Amino acid sequence: MKLSGKTALVTGAGRGIGKGCALQLARHGADVIINDRPGSPDLEATATEIRSLGRTCVMIEGDIFSRDGCERLVEKSLESGRRIDILISNPAYSRRGVFLDYDPTEFERTINGTLISGFHISQLVARQMVGRGGGGKIVFISSVQAEMPISLCAAYGAAKAGLNHMMRSIAVELAPHRINVNAIEPGWIDTPGERLAFSEETIASEGQQLPWGRLGLPDEIGNAAAFLVSDEADYITATVLPVDGGFRFKDCRAEKIIPPSGVRR
């Protein structure tokens, strides 16, 4: 129970990667404050699972795509009588679209919901960490798309690339306060959102094409988060950790580019 005595705030924790992180932190001993959008149908179920692990769980609905929403979330978190030792910053918004036809409003919404919201929530939590002393841990959920120029994803990729750079700058500034700041880059993860976007057949067939032979699981992102916020990762900061089963290099394998005979043509 290496996180025993710690309280973590996890945004977007109703399902998918946020839920995977919240559950894994709880399994490692943390009490968890979970957030999701107002009216989320998933938040209660996540809270029930966390409590079944013997951990305390506080649910706070709220839209953190705005400064006001982030302020209310942090205020309510502190009103619960707990300090925030760990932040998993997981706000995101994404709509795929052809660049030439992409709606400028959607582009701005993606940058706001993915990058700017990450700034708001991390700044507010970091102020609390600095004010009470004792250090802290901040992990941003980024994406391999921060590095990979994937078609139809210009807005999302730009937002995640900005998030990585912002993370490093924040880490440098917060190092004197012993606040570790890192990011995780998930690859293709099997989440409810992906199940809405792709058929089960597509997910299965495409997963087999990846180096690890399958899509990743939310709990596997949670495992990485649990490590980065633990004492074992005390000397790690300003680092981007890909957790993608080799997704970034899926087209670099020899069988993809060299004939079985080994003869180049």
Residue pairs with C-beta under 8 A, 6 or more apart in sequence:
1 28
1 29
2 28
2 29
2 226
2 230
2 231
2 232
3 25
3 28
3 29
3 30
3 86
3 226
3 229
3 230
4 29
4 30
5 29
6 29
6 30
6 31
6 85
6 86
6 229
7 30
7 31
7 32
7 33
7 82
7 83
7 84
7 85
7 86
8 22
8 25
8 30
8 31
8 32
8 33
8 84
8 85
8 86
8 87
8 88
8 229
9 32
9 33
9 35
9 73
9 74
9 77
9 84
9 86
9 87
9 88
9 125
10 18
10 21
10 22
10 25
10 32
10 33
10 34
10 35
10 88
10 90
11 18
11 35
11 36
11 64
11 73
11 88
11 89
11 90
11 91
11 121
12 18
12 35
12 36
12 90
12 91
12 92
13 19
13 21
13 22
13 32
13 34
13 35
13 36
13 43
13 46
13 88
13 90
14 34
14 36
14 37
14 40
14 41
14 42
14 43
14 45
14 46
15 42
15 46
15 191
15 192
16 189
16 191
16 192
16 193
16 218
17 90
17 141
17 186
17 189
17 191
17 218
17 221
17 222
18 34
18 36
18 88
18 90
18 141
19 42
19 46
19 218
20 217
20 218
20 219
20 220
20 221
20 222
21 88
21 90
21 139
21 141
21 218
21 221
21 222
21 225
21 226
22 32
22 34
22 46
22 50
22 88
22 222
23 46
23 49
23 50
23 53
23 219
23 222
24 219
24 222
24 223
24 225
24 226
25 32
25 86
25 88
25 222
25 225
25 226
25 229
26 32
26 50
26 53
26 55
26 57
27 53
27 226
28 226
28 230
29 55
30 55
30 85
30 86
31 55
31 56
31 57
31 82
32 50
32 55
32 56
32 57
32 58
33 57
33 58
33 60
33 77
33 80
33 82
33 84
34 43
34 46
34 47
34 50
34 57
34 58
34 59
34 60
35 59
35 60
35 61
35 62
35 64
35 73
36 42
36 43
36 46
36 61
37 61
37 62
37 63
38 61
38 62
38 63
39 61
40 61
43 59
43 61
44 59
46 57
47 57
47 59
50 57
51 57
58 77
58 80
58 82
60 73
60 76
60 77
62 69
62 72
62 73
62 76
63 69
64 70
64 73
64 91
64 117
64 120
64 121
65 91
65 93
65 112
65 113
65 117
66 117
66 120
67 120
70 117
70 120
70 121
70 124
71 124
73 121
74 84
74 121
74 124
74 125
74 128
77 84
78 84
78 128
83 128
83 132
84 125
84 128
84 129
84 136
85 129
85 136
85 137
86 136
86 137
86 138
86 139
86 229
87 121
87 122
87 125
87 136
87 137
87 138
87 139
88 139
88 141
88 225
88 229
89 118
89 121
89 122
89 138
89 139
89 140
89 141
90 141
91 113
91 114
91 117
91 118
91 121
92 113
92 114
92 141
92 156
93 109
93 110
93 112
93 113
93 114
94 110
94 114
94 153
94 155
94 156
95 106
95 109
95 110
95 155
96 152
96 153
96 156
97 103
97 106
97 152
97 155
98 152
99 152
99 154
102 154
102 155
106 155
107 154
107 155
110 155
110 156
110 159
111 155
111 158
111 159
111 162
113 159
114 156
114 159
114 160
114 163
115 159
115 160
115 162
115 163
115 166
118 140
118 163
118 166
119 166
122 138
122 140
122 170
122 181
125 136
125 138
126 136
126 138
126 170
126 174
126 179
129 135
129 136
129 177
129 179
130 174
130 177
130 179
133 177
134 178
135 177
135 178
135 179
135 180
136 177
136 178
136 179
136 180
137 179
137 180
137 228
137 229
138 170
138 174
138 179
138 180
138 181
138 182
139 181
139 182
139 183
139 184
139 225
139 228
139 229
140 163
140 164
140 167
140 181
140 182
140 183
140 184
141 183
141 184
141 186
141 221
142 160
142 163
142 164
142 167
142 183
142 184
142 185
142 186
142 240
143 156
143 157
143 160
143 185
143 186
144 185
144 186
144 187
144 242
144 244
144 247
144 248
145 153
145 156
145 157
145 160
146 157
146 160
146 161
146 163
146 164
146 185
146 240
147 161
147 185
147 248
148 157
148 248
149 157
150 157
160 185
163 183
164 183
164 185
164 240
167 181
167 182
167 183
167 238
167 240
168 181
168 238
170 181
171 180
171 181
171 182
171 237
171 238
172 238
174 181
175 237
180 228
180 229
180 233
180 234
180 236
180 237
181 237
181 238
182 228
182 233
182 236
182 237
182 238
182 239
182 240
182 241
183 239
183 240
183 241
184 221
184 224
184 225
184 228
184 240
184 241
184 242
184 243
185 240
185 241
185 242
185 243
185 244
186 216
186 221
186 243
186 244
187 210
187 216
187 242
187 243
187 244
187 245
187 246
187 247
187 248
188 194
188 206
188 207
188 210
188 215
188 216
188 244
188 247
189 215
189 216
189 217
189 218
189 220
189 221
190 203
190 207
190 214
190 215
190 216
190 217
190 218
191 218
194 203
194 215
195 203
198 206
203 215
206 215
207 213
207 214
207 215
208 214
209 250
210 245
210 246
210 247
210 250
211 245
211 246
211 247
211 249
211 250
211 253
212 245
212 246
214 245
215 245
216 243
216 244
216 245
220 243
221 243
224 241
224 243
227 233
228 236
228 241
242 248
251 257
258 264
259 265
